[in-house]
C-alpha cells in the first residue's frame, strides 16, 4: 500500500515538476522576448513577429499541458485494482489539492505577467505615431533584434529537445510505475472516485485556460488591428515623403539650372580701371536723371480738394517713394551679383520695375525705361568688373609664378655655368701638370702620361662645351622644354596637360606639379626641347583649343584629346619626337588592385545570411 501511494505521489510530483519547468522556461522565454522587444520597440513589424512568437509558444505550452494531462489520464486508466485506505486517500487528495493550488497560483502569476506585457505593448503602441520618423533610423537596431530572435529560436529548440528527453524518461518511469501498480489490486469504486475527481479538476483547469486564451486572442486581435492601421499610416507617410522629396529634387535642379545660366559679356574693356570708369559714368547719368526729375514721371496733373499744389506735392512724394523703392531693390541685387546669379538678378530688377510701375499705374506714374536700362548696365558693369578684377589677380599670380620659374631657371643656368667653369679650370690645371710631367718623363711613363693628357683634353673640351651651352641657354630666354603629361588617377583617361618650362632638368617641374595638389604623380608622355618653347606651347594650345577642359580660363592647360593626335600635331609643327603612348600610372593601378583584393576578401569573409522564418519582409530589412 505504501509503495502504491509513493508511486502515485511520485507520479504526481513528476507531473507537477514538468509543469513547473515549463512555466519557468515560459517566464525565461518571456524575459528574453521582452529584451528583444525593447531592442526592436521602434519597429512595428518586429513587434508583430514577437507577438506571433509569444502566441505560438503559449499555444505550445497549453498543448503540452493537455498532452501531459492525457498521458496522466491514460496512466490512471492503467491503474487497475488500486487498494487504498481512506486516510491515505485523504492525505493524497490533500497533497493533490495543495499542488493544484500552487499550480493555480503559478498560472495566475503567469497570466498577470502576460497581462502586464500586453498592457506594456498597448502603451508602446499608443506612442507608435511618434516613432514613425524614428523607424527610418532603426535598421541598426533590427540587426540586434534579429540576433536576439535567432538566439531565442535556438533556446526554444534546445528546450524542445530537452523536453523530449524528459518525456522519454517520464514515459519510462510511468511504464515502470504502471508495471508495479498493475500488480496491486484495487477496488473499482475507489478507482472511479479518484478518476472522477481528477477529471473534474482537469476540466476546471481546462476551462480556465480556455477562458484566458480567449481573452488573449481577443487582445491580440485588437493589437493586430491597431498595428495594421499603424503600418498603413506609415506606408502612406513614406509615400508622401518620397513624393515630396522627388518634387523638391526636381525644383532644386531647375533652380540650379536657372541660377547658373550662361552670361554673355556686354563689355570688353582691357582693364578693371576702364570698367570702374564706365561704372562711375553710368552712376553719374543716374544722378543726373534724378536731378532732372526724369527718372520717374507722372503724365497727369492731379488736384486734391481742388488744389493743384497739393496734388503736385502728393505726386512728388509718390515719385520719390517709387524711385527709392526701385533703387533699394536694384542696389540689393547689384550688391549680391555673382557668376551664379547674374541672370537671376537681372530678372529681379526687371520684375521690380514692372511691379512698382503696376502699383502706381492708377496715378499714371512710372519709372522711365531709360532709368531701368541704366540700372541694368550698372548690374552688368558691376559683375564684369568683379570678373575682371579676379582675372587680373589670376594673371598677376600666373606672372609671379612665371617669374619664379624664370628665376629658378636662371639660378640653375648660373649654377651650371659656374660648375662648368670650375670643371674647366680643374681640367686645365690637371692638363698643365700632366704636360709638365710628360716633358720630364720618357719611355713607357711618357706614353701613359700622353694618354692621360688626351683624356684630360677631351674632358676639358666637354667642360668648355658645357660652359658655352649654359651661357647660350642663359642668353636664349625663350629656349626650354614643352612637356605633355597625364594623371589618370586624378583626371581620368585621355586628359593631358601641355605646358612649358625653362628648367635645365624639366622633370623637376613635373615633380613639383605632382607633389601635393593631386593624389597621384604625373606620367610624362613627351618632353620636347625647343629654341622657342613659348611659341610651340601657344601653337599647341591653339590647335587643341576646342578640346580644353576649362573653356572659361585659358590659363588652365588641360585638354581632352588622344595622345596620337598630339603626336601628329607636334611632329607637324616641330619635327620627329619620342612619345610614350601608354601611361604607367603605377601608384594608381596598384591602388585599384589593392581595393579589388580588399573587396574580394570582404565578400569572402561575409557569407550571405539567410532570412529567418517569420522575419519582416525585405522592404523592412536593414540595408
C-alpha positions as CSV (number, residue, x, y, z in Angstrom):
1,X,0.0,0.0,0.0
2,X,2.8,2.4,0.9
3,X,4.5,1.5,-2.4
4,X,1.3,2.3,-4.3
5,X,0.9,5.6,-2.5
6,X,4.6,6.5,-3.0
7,X,4.3,5.7,-6.7
8,X,1.2,7.8,-7.1
9,X,2.7,10.7,-5.2
10,X,5.9,10.4,-7.2
11,X,3.9,10.4,-10.4
12,X,2.0,13.5,-9.3
13,X,5.2,15.2,-8.3
14,X,6.7,14.4,-11.7
15,X,3.7,16.0,-13.5
16,X,3.9,19.0,-11.2
17,X,7.7,19.3,-11.8
18,X,7.2,19.1,-15.5
19,X,4.6,21.9,-15.3
20,X,6.8,24.0,-13.1
21,X,9.7,23.5,-15.5
22,X,7.5,24.5,-18.4
23,X,6.3,27.6,-16.5
24,X,9.8,28.5,-15.6
25,X,11.0,28.2,-19.1
26,X,8.0,30.1,-20.2
27,X,9.0,33.0,-17.9
28,X,12.6,32.8,-19.2
29,X,11.3,32.9,-22.8
30,X,9.1,35.9,-21.8
31,X,12.1,37.8,-20.3
32,X,14.2,37.1,-23.4
33,X,11.4,38.1,-25.7
34,X,10.9,41.3,-23.6
35,X,14.6,42.1,-24.2
36,X,14.2,41.6,-27.9
37,X,11.0,43.6,-27.9
38,X,12.8,46.5,-26.1
39,X,15.6,46.4,-28.7
40,X,13.0,46.4,-31.6
41,X,10.4,48.7,-30.0
42,X,10.7,51.2,-32.8
43,X,9.8,48.7,-35.5
44,X,6.2,47.6,-35.6
45,X,6.9,44.8,-38.0
46,X,9.3,43.2,-35.5
47,X,6.7,43.7,-32.7
48,X,4.2,41.7,-34.7
49,X,6.7,38.9,-35.1
50,X,7.4,38.9,-31.4
51,X,3.7,38.8,-30.6
52,X,3.2,35.9,-33.0
53,X,6.1,34.1,-31.5
54,X,4.7,34.5,-28.0
55,X,1.3,33.3,-29.1
56,X,2.9,30.2,-30.7
57,X,4.9,29.4,-27.5
58,X,1.8,30.0,-25.4
59,X,-0.2,27.6,-27.6
60,X,2.6,25.0,-27.4
61,X,2.7,25.3,-23.6
62,X,-1.0,24.6,-23.2
63,X,-0.8,21.9,-25.9
64,X,1.9,20.2,-23.9
65,X,-0.1,20.6,-20.7
66,X,-3.1,19.0,-22.4
67,X,-0.9,16.2,-23.7
68,X,0.6,15.6,-20.3
69,X,-2.9,15.5,-18.8
70,X,-3.9,13.0,-21.4
71,X,-0.9,10.9,-20.6
72,X,-1.8,11.2,-16.9
73,X,-5.3,10.1,-17.6
74,X,-4.1,7.2,-19.7
75,X,-1.8,6.2,-16.8
76,X,-4.7,6.3,-14.4
77,X,-6.6,4.0,-16.7
78,X,-3.8,1.6,-16.3
79,X,-4.0,1.6,-12.5
80,X,-6.3,-1.4,-12.2
81,X,-7.1,-2.8,-8.9
82,X,-5.9,0.0,-6.6
83,X,-6.4,-0.7,-2.9
84,X,-6.2,2.3,-0.7
85,X,-7.1,3.2,2.9
86,X,-9.4,6.1,3.4
87,X,-6.9,8.1,5.4
88,X,-4.2,7.6,2.9
89,X,-6.6,8.7,0.1
90,X,-7.5,11.9,2.0
91,X,-3.8,12.7,2.5
92,X,-3.1,12.1,-1.2
93,X,-6.1,14.2,-2.2
94,X,-4.9,17.0,0.2
95,X,-1.5,16.9,-1.3
96,X,-3.0,17.0,-4.8
97,X,-5.2,20.0,-3.7
98,X,-2.1,21.8,-2.4
99,X,-0.2,21.1,-5.6
100,X,-3.2,22.2,-7.6
101,X,-3.4,25.4,-5.6
102,X,0.3,26.1,-6.2
103,X,-0.2,25.4,-9.9
104,X,-3.2,27.7,-9.9
105,X,-1.1,30.5,-8.3
106,X,1.7,29.9,-10.9
107,X,-0.9,30.1,-13.7
108,X,-2.4,33.3,-12.2
109,X,1.0,34.9,-11.8
110,X,1.9,33.9,-15.4
111,X,-1.4,35.3,-16.6
112,X,-0.8,38.5,-14.7
113,X,2.7,38.8,-16.2
114,X,1.2,38.3,-19.7
115,X,-1.5,40.9,-18.9
116,X,1.2,43.3,-17.9
117,X,3.2,42.5,-21.0
118,X,0.0,43.2,-23.1
119,X,-0.6,46.5,-21.3
120,X,3.1,47.4,-21.9
121,X,2.6,46.6,-25.6
122,X,-0.6,48.7,-25.7
123,X,1.3,51.6,-24.1
124,X,4.0,51.2,-26.6
125,X,1.5,51.1,-29.5
126,X,0.0,54.4,-28.3
127,X,3.3,56.1,-28.8
128,X,3.8,54.4,-32.2
129,X,2.7,57.6,-34.0
130,X,5.7,59.5,-32.6
131,X,8.0,56.6,-33.6
132,X,7.2,56.8,-37.4
133,X,10.2,59.1,-38.1
134,X,12.5,57.0,-35.9
135,X,11.6,53.8,-37.9
136,X,13.9,55.0,-40.7
137,X,16.8,55.0,-38.2
138,X,16.0,51.6,-36.7
139,X,18.0,49.5,-39.3
140,X,20.9,49.1,-36.9
141,X,18.6,48.1,-34.0
142,X,17.0,45.4,-36.3
143,X,20.3,43.6,-36.6
144,X,20.4,43.2,-32.8
145,X,16.7,42.2,-32.8
146,X,17.4,39.6,-35.4
147,X,20.3,38.2,-33.4
148,X,18.1,38.1,-30.2
149,X,15.3,36.3,-32.1
150,X,17.8,33.9,-33.5
151,X,19.1,33.2,-30.0
152,X,15.6,32.8,-28.7
153,X,14.9,30.3,-31.5
154,X,17.9,28.3,-30.7
155,X,17.0,28.2,-27.0
156,X,13.5,27.2,-28.0
157,X,14.9,24.2,-30.0
158,X,17.1,23.3,-27.1
159,X,14.1,23.4,-24.7
160,X,12.1,21.2,-27.1
161,X,14.9,18.7,-27.3
162,X,15.3,18.7,-23.5
163,X,11.5,18.3,-23.1
164,X,11.6,15.4,-25.5
165,X,14.3,13.7,-23.5
166,X,12.4,14.3,-20.3
167,X,9.2,13.0,-21.9
168,X,11.0,9.8,-22.8
169,X,12.4,9.5,-19.3
170,X,8.9,10.2,-17.8
171,X,7.3,7.6,-20.1
172,X,9.9,5.0,-18.9
173,X,9.2,5.9,-15.3
174,X,5.5,5.8,-15.9
175,X,5.8,2.4,-17.5
176,X,7.8,1.2,-14.5
177,X,5.2,2.5,-12.1
178,X,2.4,1.1,-14.2
179,X,4.0,-2.3,-14.1
180,X,4.5,-2.1,-10.3
181,X,1.0,-0.8,-9.7
182,X,-0.5,-3.3,-12.1
183,X,0.3,-6.0,-9.7
184,X,-1.6,-4.3,-6.9
185,X,-5.3,-5.0,-6.5
186,X,-7.7,-2.0,-6.2
187,X,-11.4,-1.6,-5.7
188,X,-13.4,-0.4,-8.7
189,X,-15.3,2.2,-6.6
190,X,-12.1,3.9,-5.3
191,X,-10.6,4.0,-8.8
192,X,-13.7,5.6,-10.3
193,X,-13.9,8.1,-7.5
194,X,-10.2,9.2,-7.9
195,X,-10.6,9.3,-11.7
196,X,-13.8,11.4,-11.4
197,X,-12.0,13.8,-9.1
198,X,-9.0,14.1,-11.5
199,X,-11.4,14.6,-14.5
200,X,-13.3,17.3,-12.7
201,X,-10.1,19.1,-11.7
202,X,-8.7,18.7,-15.3
203,X,-12.0,20.1,-16.8
204,X,-11.9,23.1,-14.4
205,X,-8.3,23.9,-15.3
206,X,-9.0,23.4,-19.0
207,X,-12.0,25.8,-18.7
208,X,-9.8,28.5,-17.0
209,X,-7.1,28.0,-19.6
210,X,-9.6,28.3,-22.4
211,X,-11.1,31.5,-21.0
212,X,-7.6,33.0,-20.5
213,X,-6.7,32.0,-24.1
214,X,-9.9,33.6,-25.5
215,X,-9.1,36.8,-23.7
216,X,-5.5,36.7,-25.0
217,X,-6.8,36.1,-28.6
218,X,-9.2,39.0,-28.3
219,X,-6.5,41.3,-27.0
220,X,-4.1,40.1,-29.7
221,X,-6.6,40.7,-32.5
222,X,-7.1,44.3,-31.2
223,X,-3.4,44.9,-31.2
224,X,-3.0,43.4,-34.6
225,X,-5.7,45.7,-36.0
226,X,-4.0,48.7,-34.4
227,X,-0.7,47.5,-35.8
228,X,-2.1,47.1,-39.3
229,X,-3.6,50.6,-39.1
230,X,-0.2,52.0,-38.0
231,X,1.6,50.1,-40.8
232,X,-0.9,51.6,-43.3
233,X,-0.3,55.0,-41.9
234,X,3.4,54.5,-42.1
235,X,3.3,53.4,-45.7
236,X,1.2,56.4,-46.6
237,X,3.6,58.8,-44.9
238,X,6.6,57.1,-46.6
239,X,4.9,57.5,-50.0
240,X,4.1,61.2,-49.2
241,X,7.7,61.8,-48.1
242,X,9.1,60.1,-51.3
243,X,6.8,62.2,-53.4
244,X,7.8,65.4,-51.7
245,X,11.5,64.6,-52.0
246,X,11.1,63.9,-55.7
247,X,9.3,67.3,-56.2
248,X,12.0,69.0,-54.1
249,X,14.8,67.4,-56.1
250,X,13.1,68.5,-59.4
251,X,12.6,72.1,-58.2
252,X,16.1,72.3,-56.8
253,X,17.6,71.0,-60.1
254,X,15.5,73.6,-62.0
255,X,16.6,76.4,-59.7
256,X,20.3,75.4,-60.2
257,X,19.9,75.4,-63.9
258,X,18.3,78.8,-63.9
259,X,20.8,80.3,-61.4
260,X,23.8,79.1,-63.5
261,X,22.5,80.4,-66.7
262,X,25.3,81.4,-69.2
263,X,26.1,85.1,-69.1
264,X,27.4,86.8,-72.3
265,X,29.7,89.8,-71.5
266,X,28.3,93.2,-72.7
267,X,31.7,95.0,-72.4
268,X,35.2,94.2,-73.5
269,X,37.5,96.6,-71.6
270,X,41.1,95.8,-71.3
271,X,41.5,96.6,-67.6
272,X,39.5,96.9,-64.4
273,X,40.1,100.7,-64.4
274,X,38.1,101.0,-67.6
275,X,35.3,99.1,-66.0
276,X,35.4,101.3,-62.9
277,X,35.4,104.4,-65.0
278,X,32.4,103.2,-67.1
279,X,30.6,102.3,-63.9
280,X,31.1,105.7,-62.4
281,X,29.8,107.3,-65.7
282,X,26.6,105.2,-65.6
283,X,26.0,106.2,-61.9
284,X,26.6,109.9,-62.8
285,X,23.9,109.5,-65.5
286,X,21.5,108.1,-63.0
287,X,22.2,111.0,-60.6
288,X,21.6,113.4,-63.5
289,X,18.2,111.9,-64.2
290,X,17.3,112.1,-60.6
291,X,18.3,115.8,-60.6
292,X,16.3,116.4,-63.8
293,X,13.3,114.5,-62.3
294,X,13.2,112.4,-65.4
295,X,13.8,109.1,-63.6
296,X,10.1,108.9,-62.7
297,X,7.3,111.0,-64.2
298,X,3.6,111.4,-64.0
299,X,1.6,112.1,-67.1
300,X,-1.5,113.7,-65.4
301,X,-2.0,116.8,-63.3
302,X,-3.8,115.9,-60.1
303,X,-5.7,118.1,-57.7
304,X,-6.5,117.4,-54.1
305,X,-9.6,119.2,-52.7
306,X,-9.4,121.5,-55.8
307,X,-5.8,122.4,-55.0
308,X,-3.3,121.7,-57.8
309,X,-0.4,122.5,-55.5
310,X,-1.5,119.8,-53.0
311,X,-1.9,117.4,-55.9
312,X,1.6,118.1,-57.2
313,X,3.0,117.7,-53.7
314,X,1.5,114.2,-53.3
315,X,2.6,113.2,-56.8
316,X,6.2,114.3,-56.0
317,X,6.1,112.2,-52.8
318,X,4.8,109.2,-54.7
319,X,7.5,109.6,-57.3
320,X,10.2,109.8,-54.6
321,X,8.8,106.7,-52.9
322,X,8.8,104.5,-56.1
323,X,12.3,105.7,-57.1
324,X,13.6,104.9,-53.6
325,X,11.9,101.5,-53.6
326,X,13.3,100.7,-57.1
327,X,16.8,101.9,-56.1
328,X,16.7,99.7,-53.0
329,X,15.7,96.6,-55.0
330,X,18.3,97.3,-57.7
331,X,21.2,98.1,-55.2
332,X,20.5,94.9,-53.3
333,X,20.6,92.9,-56.5
334,X,23.8,94.6,-57.7
335,X,25.5,94.1,-54.3
336,X,24.7,90.4,-54.4
337,X,25.5,89.7,-58.0
338,X,27.9,86.9,-58.8
339,X,28.6,84.4,-61.6
340,X,26.0,82.1,-60.1
341,X,23.1,84.5,-60.1
342,X,23.7,87.3,-62.6
343,X,20.8,86.3,-64.8
344,X,18.5,85.9,-61.7
345,X,19.5,89.4,-60.5
346,X,18.8,90.9,-64.0
347,X,15.3,89.3,-63.9
348,X,14.8,90.6,-60.4
349,X,15.5,94.2,-61.4
350,X,13.1,93.9,-64.4
351,X,10.4,92.4,-62.3
352,X,10.8,95.0,-59.6
353,X,10.5,97.8,-62.3
354,X,7.3,96.1,-63.7
355,X,5.8,95.6,-60.2
356,X,6.4,99.2,-59.0
357,X,5.0,100.7,-62.2
358,X,2.0,98.4,-61.9
359,X,1.3,99.7,-58.3
360,X,1.3,103.4,-59.5
361,X,-0.4,102.8,-62.8
362,X,-3.7,104.2,-61.4
363,X,-1.9,107.5,-60.7
364,X,-0.4,107.3,-64.2
365,X,3.1,107.4,-62.7
366,X,6.0,105.3,-63.9
367,X,9.8,104.8,-63.7
368,X,11.4,105.6,-67.0
369,X,12.6,102.8,-69.2
370,X,15.9,104.7,-69.6
371,X,16.4,104.6,-65.9
372,X,15.8,100.8,-65.9
373,X,18.4,100.4,-68.7
374,X,21.0,102.4,-66.7
375,X,20.4,100.1,-63.6
376,X,20.8,97.0,-65.8
377,X,24.0,98.5,-67.3
378,X,25.2,99.1,-63.7
379,X,24.5,95.5,-62.9
380,X,26.4,94.2,-65.9
381,X,29.3,96.5,-65.2
382,X,29.5,95.6,-61.6
383,X,29.5,91.9,-62.4
384,X,32.1,92.2,-65.2
385,X,34.2,94.5,-63.0
386,X,34.3,91.7,-60.4
387,X,35.2,89.2,-63.0
388,X,37.9,91.4,-64.5
389,X,39.5,92.0,-61.1
390,X,39.5,88.3,-60.4
391,X,41.1,87.7,-63.9
392,X,43.7,90.3,-63.2
393,X,44.5,88.6,-59.9
394,X,44.9,85.3,-61.6
395,X,47.0,86.9,-64.3
396,X,49.2,88.5,-61.7
397,X,49.5,85.2,-59.9
398,X,50.5,83.5,-63.2
399,X,53.0,86.2,-63.9
400,X,54.5,85.8,-60.4
401,X,54.7,82.1,-60.9
402,X,56.3,82.6,-64.3
403,X,58.8,85.0,-62.8
404,X,59.6,82.5,-60.1
405,X,60.0,79.8,-62.7
406,X,62.3,82.1,-64.7
407,X,64.3,82.9,-61.6
408,X,64.7,79.2,-60.8
409,X,65.8,78.5,-64.4
410,X,68.3,81.4,-64.3
411,X,69.7,80.1,-61.0
412,X,70.0,76.6,-62.4
413,X,71.7,78.0,-65.6
414,X,74.1,80.2,-63.5
415,X,74.9,77.2,-61.3
416,X,75.5,75.0,-64.3
417,X,77.8,77.7,-65.8
418,X,79.8,78.1,-62.6
419,X,80.1,74.4,-62.3
420,X,81.3,74.1,-65.9
421,X,83.8,76.9,-65.3
422,X,85.2,75.1,-62.2
423,X,85.4,71.8,-64.1
424,X,87.2,73.6,-66.9
425,X,89.7,75.2,-64.5
426,X,90.3,71.8,-62.8
427,X,90.9,70.1,-66.1
428,X,93.2,72.9,-67.3
429,X,95.2,72.7,-64.2
430,X,95.4,68.9,-64.4
431,X,96.3,69.2,-68.1
432,X,99.1,71.7,-67.4
433,X,100.6,69.5,-64.7
434,X,100.4,66.5,-67.0
435,X,102.2,68.4,-69.8
436,X,104.9,69.4,-67.4
437,X,105.4,65.8,-66.2
438,X,105.4,64.4,-69.8
439,X,108.2,66.8,-70.7
440,X,110.3,65.3,-67.9
441,X,109.3,61.6,-68.4
442,X,110.5,59.2,-71.0
443,X,109.6,55.8,-72.4
444,X,106.5,53.9,-71.1
445,X,105.7,56.5,-68.5
446,X,105.7,59.2,-71.2
447,X,103.3,57.2,-73.2
448,X,100.9,56.7,-70.2
449,X,101.1,60.4,-69.5
450,X,100.4,61.2,-73.1
451,X,97.2,59.0,-73.0
452,X,96.2,60.8,-69.8
453,X,96.7,64.2,-71.5
454,X,94.5,63.1,-74.3
455,X,91.7,62.0,-71.9
456,X,92.1,65.3,-69.9
457,X,91.9,67.3,-73.2
458,X,88.7,65.5,-74.1
459,X,87.2,66.2,-70.7
460,X,88.4,69.8,-70.9
461,X,86.6,70.2,-74.3
462,X,83.4,68.7,-72.8
463,X,83.6,71.1,-69.8
464,X,84.2,74.1,-72.2
465,X,81.2,72.9,-74.3
466,X,79.0,72.7,-71.2
467,X,80.0,76.2,-70.1
468,X,79.2,77.6,-73.6
469,X,75.9,75.7,-73.6
470,X,75.0,77.2,-70.2
471,X,75.9,80.7,-71.4
472,X,73.9,80.2,-74.6
473,X,70.9,78.9,-72.6
474,X,71.1,81.9,-70.3
475,X,71.2,84.3,-73.2
476,X,68.4,82.5,-75.1
477,X,65.4,83.5,-72.8
478,X,62.8,81.6,-75.0
479,X,64.5,78.2,-75.1
480,X,63.0,75.5,-72.9
481,X,61.1,72.2,-72.9
482,X,57.4,71.7,-73.8
483,X,56.0,68.7,-71.8
484,X,53.0,66.5,-72.4
485,X,51.9,64.8,-69.1
486,X,48.9,63.0,-67.8
487,X,47.4,61.9,-64.4
488,X,44.9,59.1,-64.9
489,X,44.2,58.7,-61.2
490,X,43.3,62.4,-60.8
491,X,41.8,63.4,-64.1
492,X,40.9,60.2,-66.0
493,X,41.8,58.8,-69.3
494,X,42.7,61.0,-72.4
495,X,43.3,64.1,-70.3
496,X,46.7,65.7,-70.9
497,X,48.5,68.8,-69.6
498,X,50.6,70.7,-72.2
499,X,52.9,73.2,-70.6
500,X,56.4,74.7,-70.8
501,X,59.4,75.0,-68.5
502,X,62.9,76.5,-68.9
503,X,64.5,74.4,-66.2
504,X,67.7,72.6,-67.0
505,X,66.0,69.4,-65.7
506,X,62.4,69.7,-66.8
507,X,61.4,66.7,-64.7
508,X,61.9,68.9,-61.6
509,X,58.9,71.0,-62.8
510,X,56.8,67.9,-63.5
511,X,57.6,66.6,-60.0
512,X,56.5,69.9,-58.5
513,X,53.2,69.7,-60.3
514,X,52.5,66.3,-58.7
515,X,53.7,67.0,-55.2
516,X,50.6,67.9,-53.0
517,X,47.9,69.2,-55.3
518,X,46.9,65.9,-56.8
519,X,46.7,62.4,-55.2
520,X,48.9,60.7,-57.8
521,X,52.1,61.7,-59.6
522,X,52.1,62.8,-63.3
523,X,53.3,60.5,-66.1
524,X,55.5,62.0,-68.8
525,X,54.4,61.2,-72.4
526,X,56.7,63.7,-74.3
527,X,59.5,66.1,-73.4
528,X,60.2,68.4,-76.4
529,X,63.2,70.8,-76.4
530,X,62.6,74.0,-78.5
531,X,64.6,77.2,-79.0
532,X,61.2,79.0,-78.9
533,X,59.3,76.9,-76.3
534,X,56.6,79.6,-75.6
535,X,55.7,79.7,-79.3
536,X,55.4,76.0,-79.6
537,X,53.3,75.8,-76.4
538,X,51.0,78.6,-77.7
539,X,50.6,76.8,-81.1
540,X,49.7,73.5,-79.4
541,X,47.1,75.3,-77.2
542,X,45.5,76.9,-80.2
543,X,45.4,73.6,-82.1
544,X,43.5,71.9,-79.2
545,X,41.5,75.0,-78.1
546,X,38.2,73.2,-78.6
547,X,39.4,70.3,-76.5
548,X,40.0,72.4,-73.4
549,X,38.6,71.0,-70.1
550,X,38.1,74.6,-68.8
551,X,36.6,76.8,-71.6
552,X,36.5,79.9,-69.4
553,X,40.0,80.1,-68.0
554,X,42.6,79.6,-70.8
555,X,45.4,79.5,-68.3
556,X,44.4,76.0,-67.3
557,X,46.4,73.9,-69.7
558,X,44.4,70.6,-69.6
559,X,43.0,69.1,-72.8
560,X,40.8,66.1,-73.6
561,X,42.4,64.6,-76.7
562,X,44.0,61.4,-78.0
563,X,47.8,61.1,-77.5
564,X,48.2,60.1,-81.2
565,X,46.6,63.3,-82.3
566,X,49.0,65.3,-80.0
567,X,52.0,63.3,-81.5
568,X,50.8,64.1,-85.1
569,X,50.4,67.8,-84.3
570,X,53.8,68.1,-82.6
571,X,55.5,66.3,-85.5
572,X,53.9,68.7,-88.0
573,X,55.0,71.8,-86.0
574,X,58.3,70.7,-84.6
575,X,59.6,67.6,-86.2
576,X,60.2,64.0,-85.1
577,X,59.8,63.3,-81.4
578,X,59.8,60.4,-79.0
579,X,56.4,59.8,-77.3
580,X,55.1,57.4,-74.7
581,X,51.5,56.4,-75.6
582,X,50.6,54.3,-72.5
583,X,50.8,56.0,-69.1
584,X,52.5,53.9,-66.4
585,X,50.3,55.2,-63.5
586,X,52.0,52.8,-61.1
587,X,50.5,54.1,-57.9
588,X,47.0,54.5,-59.3
589,X,47.0,50.9,-60.8
590,X,48.4,49.4,-57.5
591,X,45.7,51.3,-55.6
592,X,42.9,49.9,-57.8
593,X,44.4,46.3,-57.4
594,X,44.6,46.7,-53.6
595,X,41.0,47.9,-53.4
596,X,39.8,44.9,-55.5
597,X,41.7,42.5,-53.3
598,X,40.1,44.1,-50.1
599,X,36.6,43.9,-51.6
600,X,37.1,40.3,-52.6
601,X,38.4,39.4,-49.1
602,X,35.5,41.3,-47.5
603,X,32.9,39.5,-49.6
604,X,34.6,36.1,-48.9
605,X,34.5,36.8,-45.1
606,X,30.9,37.9,-45.1
607,X,28.6,35.0,-46.2
608,X,25.1,35.7,-47.2
609,X,22.8,35.4,-44.2
610,X,19.5,33.5,-44.9
611,X,16.4,35.4,-43.8
612,X,14.9,33.6,-40.7
613,X,11.3,32.4,-41.0
614,X,8.8,34.8,-39.7
615,X,11.1,37.8,-40.2
616,X,9.9,41.0,-41.7
617,X,9.7,41.4,-45.5
618,X,12.8,42.6,-47.4
619,X,11.3,46.1,-47.6
620,X,11.8,46.4,-43.8
621,X,15.2,44.6,-43.6
622,X,18.2,46.7,-42.8
623,X,20.4,47.9,-45.7
